[in-house]
Amino acid sequence: MFSSVIGGACSRSSADVKNFPDPAVDLTIAADAGPQKIVLAGGCFWCTEGVFQHIPGVTGVVSGYSGGAKETANYERVCDGDTGHAEAIEITFDPARVTYGRLLKAFFSVAHDPTTLNRQGNDSGTQYRSAIFYANEDQKRVAAAYIKQLDDAKVFDSKIVTTLEPLTAFYAAEKYHQNFVNLHPTHPYIVSQALGKIEKAKKFAKENATTQPATQP
């Protein structure tokens, strides 16, 4: 069951986090608006979940599936690559502590390589695509602006291939996929593929704690 995952790799972003730009455009969300959500896909959800668990302002991360129908939202079917689903994570965050744009910065600079089409490392197929599932037009606008900003600045050697897809539903993955990095820190795949990204996420958290997030409308 895990063969396709264990044989894969959570690709690392090729960009230098220290020099990675903040979004020039971000969402303005009232600090007292309450918990907000964002759904992202960037390859193996074990890795992306592990990364965002270390980002300040994130209060919860759930691994799951988005992009397809409820009937096919299970690991065995999604692994077939024909369901429309991507392995995704649903992030709950506190807008008083972190912005939508700052989470996108972590997504592009730490969580995955956004320049590989339908692939992260050895994991290939549309289920491993880079995608932002936007909940509203404002999320879509900010994400599109940031992708253009990064491409125009040539932050990556290749063009970003991340898709912007409307969020129709998010389905939580099976229990054994949840909190995988923390529960299985010595798993060979986690040791070889995820732990380095976790350290990068911790560095991101430390460096971004001293700067103010963008607040442009």
VENHU-V126856 format. One record per pair of residues at least 24 apart in sequence whose ideal C-beta (glycine too) atoms are under 6 Angstrom apart, sorted by sequence separation. I is the first residue (numbers start at 1). J is the second residue. If there is no record, write none. Layout:
I:J + I:J
This chain:
64:88 + 140:164 + 63:89 + 39:66 + 61:89 + 62:90 + 61:91 + 134:164 + 60:92 + 130:162 + 131:163 + 132:164 + 133:165 + 135:167 + 10:43 + 58:91 + 59:92 + 10:44 + 131:165 + 133:167 + 58:93 + 59:94 + 57:93 + 10:47 + 57:94 + 52:91 + 49:89 + 57:97 + 87:127 + 48:89 + 57:98 + 86:127 + 101:142 + 115:156 + 45:87 + 85:127 + 104:146 + 86:129 + 115:158 + 45:89 + 81:125 + 117:161 + 41:86 + 81:126 + 86:131 + 115:160 + 81:127 + 114:160 + 41:88 + 114:162 + 39:88 + 40:89 + 78:127 + 39:90 + 55:106 + 38:91 + 37:92 + 35:92 + 36:93 + 36:95 + 51:110 + 51:111 + 33:95 + 48:111 + 31:96 + 38:103 + 29:95 + 40:107 + 66:133 + 42:111 + 43:112 + 42:112 + 26:99 + 27:100 + 4:79 + 26:101 + 43:120 + 23:101 + 44:123 + 43:123 + 90:170 + 43:128 + 42:130 + 20:109 + 41:131 + 110:200 + 110:201 + 17:109 + 40:132 + 15:109 + 39:133 + 110:204 + 13:109 + 73:171 + 106:204 + 75:174 + 13:113 + 11:113 + 66:170 + 64:170 + 65:171 + 64:171 + 64:172 + 11:120 + 64:173 + 11:121 + 62:172 + 63:173 + 27:138 + 102:213 + 9:121 + 8:121 + 9:122 + 101:214 + 8:122 + 63:177 + 99:213 + 7:122 + 8:123 + 27:142 + 63:178 + 25:142 + 25:145 + 23:146 + 24:149 + 39:167 + 39:170 + 50:181 + 46:180 + 15:155 + 50:194 + 51:197 + 47:194 + 54:201 + 50:198 + 54:202 + 56:205 + 47:197 + 51:201 + 55:205 + 54:205 + 56:209 + 6:189 + 10:193 + 9:193 + 10:194 + 17:204 + 28:215 + 26:214 + 28:217 + 26:216 + 23:214 + 25:216 + 22:214
